[in-house]
Amino acid sequence: MNLKNVWNLGVKELRGLWRDWIMLALIVYSFSLSIYTSSTAMPEALNKAAIAIVDEDQSHLSSRIALAFYPPWFLEPRMITTNEMDNRMDAGLDTFALNIPPDFERDVLAGRTPAIQLNVDATRMSQAFTGSGYIQQIVSGEVSEYVAGHRAETALPVGLALRARYNPSLDPAWFGAINSVIESITMLSLVLTGAALIREKEHGTVEHLLVMPVTAAEIVLSKIWSMGLVVLLGSSFALIVVVQGLLEVPVQGSVPLFLIGVVLMVFAMTALGIFMATVAGSMPQFALLMMLVLLPLQVLSGGMTPRESMPDFIQTIMLAAPNTHFITLSQGVLFRGAGLETVWPQLFALVVIGSVLFWLALRRFREFMK
Amino acid sequence: MTDESARPVAEVSELTLRYGKVTALDNVSLAIPAGCMVGLIGPDGVGKSSFLSLLAGARKIQDGAVRVLDGDMRNAGHRSQVCPRIAYMPQGLGKNLYSTLSVGENLDFFGRLFGHGRAERERRIADLLAATGMSPFRDRPAAKLSGGMKQKLGLCCALIHDPDLLILDEPTTGVDPLSRGQFWDLIDRIRADRPGMSVITATAYMEEAARFDWLVAMNAGQVLATGTPEELLARTGAETLDDAFIALLPAEQRGDDLAVKIPPRSAVATEFAIEAEGLTKRFGDFVAVDKVSFRIPKGEIFGFLGSNGCGKTTTMKMLTGLLEPTEGRARLFGHEVDARDMETRHRVGFMSQAFSLYSELTVRQNLELHARLFDMEEARIPARVEEMIERFDLGEVVRNLPDALPIGIRQRLSLAVAMIHGPEILILDEPTSGVDPVARNDFWRILMDLSRRDEVTIFVSTHFMNEAEWCDRISLMHAGKVLISDTAEAITKSKNSETLEGAFIAYLEDAIGQEATAPEATVSAVAKPVPEPHKTASAFSPRRLLSYSLLESLQLRRDPIRLSMALIGSLLLMIVIGLGINMDVEDLTFAVLDRDQTATSREYILDIAGSRYFNERPPLSGYADMDARMRSSELGLAIEIPPGFAADIARGRDIEVGAWFDGANPTRANTVQGYIQGMHADWIARKTRELYGDAALAGNFELLTRFRYNPDVRSIVAMVPAVIPLLLLMIPAILTTLSVAREKELGSIINFYVTPVTRLEFLLGKQLPYIALAMLNFALMMGMAVTFFGVPFSGSLAGFILSSLVYVIATTGLGLLVSVFITSQVAALFATVMLTMIPAVQYSGLIDPVSSLQGFGRVLGEIYPTSWFVTSARGAFSKAFGFAEQVESILAIGASVPVILGLATVFLKKQAR
C-alpha cells in the first residue's frame, strides 16, 4: 500500500469532479436547496381537506358550523344533498362529509343530545385521522359557544400534561431538514464513487492504472477518501450553515460526534457504491441499480417511519444496511443529544458493515476488470 | 435498369452539413455513376460517413440537394419508396447489429422488417449464411463474433432484401486481410449475380481502393479528386494510392517526408526483454489465446499482426499482468509477470487500445499525474514533463483538455504518458487505428527513434501491413494462435508471395483450411429463385411491428439488470413504499414511573399497555433513567403517575398525569399524542361513569364518525391501492424510454432510419412487450396486495383489469413520448423519473385529493391518467366498484392514449440530425 498513490489518485478524482459541473450542481443542490425546501415543504398535519356538508337543519347553528371550516386546513365546504354524498365520496371528491340532521338546533337547545354524522374517506390516510379530530373540535367549539351558559358539566379533575421531548412544538421542519441531510449523504456517497469508477471504466483509464505500479486497493481507497471528503464537507456545511444557521433548527448533541458518524457512514456507502458499479458495469445499468437499492435503503431504514412499525423480518434484514445504524445514530445525537456512551453500538456496527462492504468491493474490483 | 451506366445512381449538389461549429461537408457537388463499385477514400473525420448517411437517407439534409435512385431524398415519400432498394451498413463493427441476439435472430429481425414470410426468410437466411460461410455460427450471439464475422453478418443483414444500392461505411476496418479478401470476393460474386447493383463504400485501406471502379478522394469535408484509380495515379504521378492521396492534399498538410525509414539495429542484444512460453487464456469454453510463445530481444520493435478479436489484446494484457494466464508463463526481463510485482511495472509503459487519458485533466496534469504514480522523485518531475512535451511536440497544447485535441496529437500524448517514467519496454495496443496516414508516419518516426536511440523494446500490435513491414520482426496471429514469427521479408519469402499481405493471407488460408473449407455455396442462390419485385412499403405492417416486439423481448430476456427491474422492481418497491409510508403507530415502547403504586394507577397503566399501539418496558426508576432511556430511543413514551393518585381521585382533587413522548418525528408524534389523549379520555369517561353514573356524561351533541372504506383506518389499506398506479406508471415508462434511448445510444436506431418501418410501427412494436410485462407486474402486485399486505379487494376484478390495461398502454406510451426527445440512457432514466413521479405523486390524488388542488396542479391532475387510475384502484379495492363504476375512469384514461401516442409519433424523427 503506497499512501502517496492513494493521495495522488484522490487528488486526480477531485480535479475531475471540479470539471464535472453536473455533479457539482447536484452536490451543491443536495446540500443546500434540497434540504431547505424539504424542510419548509413538510406539510402541517392538515392541509386543504375537501369537506362537504349536508345541511338538513338549515338553522342558525348549522350555518355557523358550516362557516367554521376555512383554509388552509379545509377547503371551503360544498353544500350538497344526501343523495350526492355517496357518489361524491366514491369518486374521491370529498374526504369528509358532515351530515347535520333536521331539527339539530332545536334538539341541542332542548338538551336532547342529537347526533351529527361525520363520514370520513379512510383511504385518505393523511387527512382522515387528524381531520376527524379537527372536525370534532370545531363542531364542539361552535355548539358549546352557541349554547354557552345553558348547563354546567361534571367531570373528573384528572389532567394530562403532555410534553413532546426534543421538539416541543412538533415543528415538522426540524425533522424534514435533518432527514434530508441524511438522505443527501446516502445518495451522494453512492453516486459519486459509483459514477467515478464507471467513468474510468468506460474511458478505459482503470485498465491503464492497473498496469502502473498502483494496486486495486489503492485505486478503491483513493476514490473512497476523495469522494468521502466531498460528502463530509458538504454535510458539515449543510448541518452548520443550512440546518443550524438558516433554518434555525437547534441541534442538541455534539456536531463532531455526528461527523465521526458521517465519516464511517460515508466509508460504508462509498464502498457499496464501488461494489454496485462493478456489478452494473455501465452508467445506465448503474442508474437502474441505484433506483432498486437507494429507495429501500432510505425508506426501510427508519428515516421516514419508525423501524418498530415494520415487520420483524424487514427489521432484521435492514440491520445489515449502514443507513439503519446511521439514522439511529444521527437522530440520537442531533435530536436527543445522545453522547458516545449511547451511540457506540451504532458506530461499531458502521465500522463492521463498512469493512465488509470494502472487502467485497475490493474482491469484485479485479474481477470486474476482466 | 438498362441505361444504368448513363444515369448516376446518386447525385449531390452544394451539399453542406454542420455539427454545431464543425463543418463535416463543405459544399460538395458530385455525381456517382451507377452499376459500379465506388470507393470513398480519405482519413478519419473528413466527412465520408456523413456523406454516406445522407445518401442512405439516415441523416437529415441541411443544405443542398441529394438525389438517389431518381428521386429527391428530402422527400419523405420518396425515401420510404426507395428504402427497400437501399441497404446501408454503418461504420463500426456490428453497429447495426443487436449484440445479445444470435446470428440467426439478427437476420430474422431484418427479414421481418422487409416483410418476408417465414418460409422466404428461412430460405434467404440459409442461403446468405451458406454463401458467407457463417452457417456453423447461426446460434452464436453477435457480441461473440470476431470482427470479420460481424462485418459478414452485417453484410448479410444488408443483403437480405436484394438492394439495388449497397452503401458500406468502412466495412473492413479492423478486419484481418483474409476476411477482408473474402468480404470483397463476396461482394464481387453478389455483383456478378446482380449486375445492376451499385455499391458505394468508404475505406481507410488504400490497397482495397485500388480494386474499385471509381474513386472519390475526400479531405476536410471537400472532394479532392474523382476518377478511376488509374486516373488518380496518372494525375499525381504516384506509384501507390497512399502516395497519390498524400500528393492530393494541400501542401501544408502533407507532412515533412513521405516514407518512414527504419535504420537497421546496430548491435543485436542477447538479452531478452519479453518472453512468452505456452501462454494460454480461456474464458469459459472460449480459447482466446492458445499456447503463444515468443522471445523479444532488448531494443527490438516487435509487431503483432492480426484481426480484431484474434487474441492480440488478451496476450498484451497477460504480459502486463492485467489478466492472469490460464496456462503458460510470461517473463519480462527474466522475471515472471506477477500482478503484485510493482518493481517490473516501473520498467513497462502501456498504451491500451481505448484512448486512456483522463479527459478531465489537462495535458500537463495528465503527464504529472502519471509521473507521480510511477513514483518519480518530485524534484525530477518538472524537468521530465518538459522533456516529454518537447520530444512529443506538445508545447502548444499543454493547457488543453485531451478531448479537444485531434486524434493524431492525442495518440502522441498517450505515448508521452506511457513514456514518462522512462520504461525499457513499451507495449502498444493498436496505437494508430483511426489515425490518418500522415500522423501515422509521424508516430512511427517517434517509435523508431525510441527503439534505435534509447534501446526501448517495443511490442506493438497493428492491422496495417505497411506498419508491420517497419517492424524488426512480426508475429501473425489468428484465432488465438501465432501462425508465424519472423522478419517481414522472411515471411513474405516463405510463401513466395510478393507482398506481406499475400503471405499473411496464405498463412491464414492454411490455418483455416484445417478448420473448415471455404464457403463456396454460390451466392446466386440468394438472389435468383424468386426475384420478387420490390414491394412499395405498405403504410402499416403488423409483421414489421412484431419484429420490433420480438427483438425487444429477446434483448430484455438477456439483460439481467433490466429484467430484474421489470420483474421484481415493482414488487420490491411496493414493499418499500407500502411499509415505508406508514402512518400507523404500533408497538410503540413506553415505560411508567409509578409513584402511586395503587390499584387505580395500575389500572390506568394497564389501559395503555393493553392496547395494540403500545408495548410496555420495565418501569422507570427516576428522571435520570427516563432521560437516558428516551435518549437512546429505547422508549417512545414515558408516563409519570404522581403520588397520591388514587387518593386524590377519590376526593375529587385536581391531579395531573405526566406524559413525555419523543417529538423527533412530528408526524408520528402527532399520532402518538392523539392516541394518548384518546386513551386518557376513555379512562376518565369510564371512571366518571363508575363514580357518577351515565347522566354525568351527556353532552350537547354526539358526533358519530364513520370511517368509510377502511374502518380500521389502516395505512396499508389506504396506501397499497395507491402504490399500484404509481408503480405501473414509473417502471413501465422507464423501461420503454430506455428501450428507445438504448437504440439511440448504441447506434442500432439506424435500422429504424433506413428500413421501411414506419414511426407508429416502431413505437407500437417497442411498446407491446412492455404492456405485457406491465400486466404481469400488475398481476403480481395484485397478488401481493391481497396476500402479503392483506388488503381486501371488494370491487369487480374484470373492470379493474380492463382499467389497468388501458392505463399501462398510456404509461408505456408516456415513456415512449419522453424517449423521443432524449438520446442518452442516463438522461432518459432521470427525465422519466422526474416527469412521471412529480405529477403522479403531487397532482394525482395520491395524498391530497385532486379536488383540493388549485391552478395548474388542478388542471394537470384532472387530465393526468394517474389521477383517474388512482380513483379506479381505490374504488376497486375499498369502495366495491363494479364494472359500471369503472367505465368513467376507463374512458378518461383511454382518451389519453391516442394523444400520447400521436404526439410521440409526430415528434419521432425518422432521420438523424
Interface residues (C-beta under 8 A of the other chain):
Chain A: N2 K4 N5 N8 L9 K12 R15 G16 W18 R19 D20 M42 A45 N47 K48 A49 A50 L75 M89 D90 A91 G92 L93 D94 T95 F104 D107 V108 G111 T113 P114 A115 I116 Q117 L118 N119 V120 D121 A122 T123 R124 M125 S126 Q127 A128 F129 T130 S132 G133 I135 Q136 V139 S140 V143 S144 V147 E153 T154 A155 L156 P157 V158 G159 L160 A161 L162 R163 A164 R165 Y166 N167 P168 L170 D171 P172 W174 F175 H203 G204 T205 E207 H208 L209 L210 V211 M212 P213 V214 T215 A280 M283 P284 Q285 A287 L288 L289 M291 L292 L295 P296 V299 L300 M304 T305 P306 E308 S309 M310 P311 I314 T328 Q331 G332 F335 R336 G337 A338 T342 M369 K370
Chain B: T320 G321 L322 L323 A339 R340 M342 E343 R345 H346 V348 F350 S352 Q353 A354 F355 S356 L357 Y358 S359 E360 L361 Q365 L369 H370 R372 L373 F374 D375 L401 I561 R562 S564 M565 G569 L572 L573 I575 V576 I577 L579 G580 I581 N582 M583 D584 V585 E586 D587 L588 T589 A628 M630 R631 S632 S633 G636 I649 G652 R653 D654 I655 E656 V657 G658 A659 W660 F661 D662 G663 A664 N665 P666 T667 R668 A669 N670 T671 Q673 G674 I676 Q677 H680 I684 K687 T688 L691 Y692 A696 A698 G699 N700 F701 E702 L703 L704 T705 R706 F707 R708 Y709 N710 P711 V713 S715 V717 A718 M719 P721 A722 I734 L738 R742 E745 Q825 V826 A828 L829 F830 V833 G845 I847 D848 P849 V850 S851 S852 V870 T871 R874 G875 S878 K879 F881 E885
